[in-house]
Amino acid sequence: MEKPASVSHVGDDLALWLEIGQQSGWCGKVTCGTHDGPEITESEYDSMADYDDPCIPIVRIFVPEDMK
């Protein structure tokens, strides 16, 4: 599968994308979804109930009030 062309000067630099987003208030810090509390799927819950400890990296995207 061919990778789509970047539409920004930031390109494929995810760390830079995140830094810009965080500094602009568009997203939160990257956290562990398992250990820091966001929603998890039923199968992930079941895995944790079986003492498995899946780490689920996440980033929250903030929507400006005028776009809600």
Backbone bond lengths (Angstrom), bond angles and torsions (degrees), N, CA, C in turn:
res aa  C-N    CA-C-N  psi(-1)  N-CA   C-N-CA  omega(-1)  CA-C   N-CA-C  phi
1 M - - - 1.449 - - 1.527 108.80 -
2 E 1.300 116.14 129.38 1.456 120.89 -178.49 1.525 110.62 -78.85
3 K 1.305 115.24 137.44 1.462 121.51 -179.92 1.530 109.25 -77.73
4 P 1.352 118.04 133.09 1.463 119.31 179.11 1.526 111.54 -66.57
5 A 1.299 115.84 151.18 1.465 120.92 178.50 1.523 109.89 -68.94
6 S 1.311 116.15 145.80 1.458 121.29 177.73 1.524 109.64 -71.96
7 V 1.312 116.09 144.00 1.463 120.62 179.72 1.520 111.55 -108.46
8 S 1.319 116.92 14.15 1.453 120.37 -176.74 1.520 110.74 -139.43
9 H 1.321 115.47 156.67 1.461 120.21 175.36 1.522 111.54 -65.73
10 V 1.319 116.98 -15.98 1.463 121.12 179.75 1.523 110.22 -74.52
11 G 1.316 116.76 -28.63 1.460 120.78 177.23 1.512 112.67 65.25
12 D 1.319 115.53 -136.15 1.458 121.76 -175.43 1.524 113.08 -96.92
13 D 1.315 118.75 13.31 1.459 122.25 -177.35 1.529 109.67 -81.13
14 L 1.337 116.09 89.52 1.463 121.19 -176.38 1.524 112.00 -58.88
15 A 1.321 117.04 -39.90 1.468 119.58 -179.94 1.526 110.77 -60.44
16 L 1.328 116.72 -39.78 1.459 120.18 178.66 1.522 110.89 -69.22
17 W 1.340 116.77 -41.16 1.468 120.40 175.63 1.528 109.70 -56.09
18 L 1.325 116.77 -47.68 1.466 120.74 -178.90 1.524 111.54 -65.12
19 E 1.326 116.74 -42.24 1.462 119.97 179.27 1.527 110.87 -60.30
20 I 1.320 116.85 -45.95 1.466 120.70 178.59 1.527 110.17 -62.83
21 G 1.326 117.09 -44.15 1.462 121.15 179.49 1.514 112.78 -62.49
22 Q 1.323 116.57 -42.52 1.461 120.41 -179.81 1.525 111.00 -68.59
23 Q 1.320 117.53 -44.00 1.465 120.77 -179.98 1.528 111.60 -66.49
24 S 1.328 116.60 -27.95 1.464 121.24 -179.48 1.524 112.48 -88.90
25 G 1.335 117.01 -6.62 1.453 120.70 -179.18 1.516 113.86 80.29
26 W 1.334 117.18 17.22 1.463 121.22 -179.01 1.517 112.77 -87.96
27 C 1.326 118.24 -19.41 1.461 120.61 179.75 1.519 109.54 -152.60
28 G 1.303 114.36 160.87 1.456 120.30 177.67 1.511 110.33 -90.64
29 K 1.317 114.85 -176.54 1.459 119.30 177.99 1.521 109.71 -72.25
30 V 1.299 116.15 157.98 1.458 121.16 176.07 1.521 106.96 -74.27
31 T 1.313 116.03 128.43 1.457 121.04 -178.89 1.516 109.88 -130.22
32 C 1.294 116.24 168.68 1.460 121.64 175.33 1.525 108.06 -87.08
33 G 1.313 116.39 114.70 1.453 120.91 -178.43 1.518 113.60 -61.66
34 T 1.311 117.45 -28.81 1.457 120.86 179.73 1.521 111.30 -74.81
35 H 1.318 116.88 -43.91 1.458 120.66 -172.44 1.522 114.28 -93.93
36 D 1.334 117.40 -17.53 1.456 119.93 -175.97 1.522 114.08 -108.53
37 G 1.316 119.12 0.42 1.433 121.26 164.31 1.511 124.72 101.76
38 P 1.316 123.96 4.55 1.463 118.35 177.05 1.526 111.40 -73.96
39 E 1.306 115.38 178.43 1.457 120.36 -178.08 1.522 111.49 -59.31
40 I 1.324 115.05 146.10 1.460 121.18 175.46 1.524 108.34 -129.50
41 T 1.321 115.56 158.22 1.464 119.84 179.17 1.525 110.07 -78.31
42 E 1.310 115.63 165.21 1.463 120.26 179.12 1.526 111.09 -61.85
43 S 1.342 116.39 -40.09 1.470 118.66 -179.89 1.530 111.05 -67.27
44 E 1.333 117.32 -34.84 1.466 119.90 176.21 1.528 110.13 -67.28
45 Y 1.321 115.92 -40.37 1.467 119.95 176.75 1.528 110.19 -60.76
46 D 1.344 115.90 -45.72 1.463 120.51 179.12 1.525 111.18 -60.19
47 S 1.331 116.72 -41.06 1.468 120.29 178.20 1.519 110.75 -60.64
48 M 1.330 115.89 -43.45 1.465 119.24 179.99 1.523 111.06 -67.95
49 A 1.332 117.13 -33.42 1.459 120.28 177.15 1.530 110.62 -65.16
50 D 1.343 115.80 -26.44 1.465 121.44 177.06 1.530 111.41 -90.55
51 Y 1.329 116.54 16.90 1.464 124.32 177.91 1.522 113.66 68.01
52 D 1.331 116.90 19.43 1.457 120.44 169.54 1.528 105.65 -81.96
53 D 1.293 118.27 154.20 1.459 120.92 -175.62 1.527 110.33 -131.78
54 P 1.346 116.89 69.30 1.464 118.13 -178.16 1.528 111.34 -70.94
55 C 1.310 117.04 131.17 1.461 121.75 175.36 1.525 107.32 -91.02
56 I 1.324 116.64 125.78 1.457 121.87 -176.25 1.526 108.29 -120.66
57 P 1.340 118.42 92.43 1.465 119.92 -179.74 1.526 110.93 -64.52
58 I 1.322 116.41 138.57 1.460 121.27 -179.68 1.518 110.16 -139.22
59 V 1.306 115.95 164.45 1.459 122.30 168.72 1.525 106.21 -142.44
60 R 1.305 116.71 134.51 1.454 120.53 179.68 1.521 108.88 -91.72
61 I 1.319 116.02 131.46 1.456 122.07 176.92 1.526 107.63 -100.12
62 F 1.319 116.57 123.05 1.457 121.27 179.95 1.524 109.89 -90.50
63 V 1.321 116.37 134.97 1.457 122.32 177.69 1.523 107.88 -100.65
64 P 1.346 117.73 125.91 1.463 119.51 178.47 1.528 111.14 -56.94
65 E 1.319 116.51 145.70 1.464 121.70 -177.40 1.525 112.19 -53.11
66 D 1.321 117.54 -39.09 1.466 119.87 -176.94 1.527 113.30 -75.66
67 M 1.335 117.57 -2.82 1.459 121.08 178.70 1.521 112.09 -109.41
68 K 1.334 117.50 0.46 1.465 120.54 -178.48 1.504 110.60 -78.40
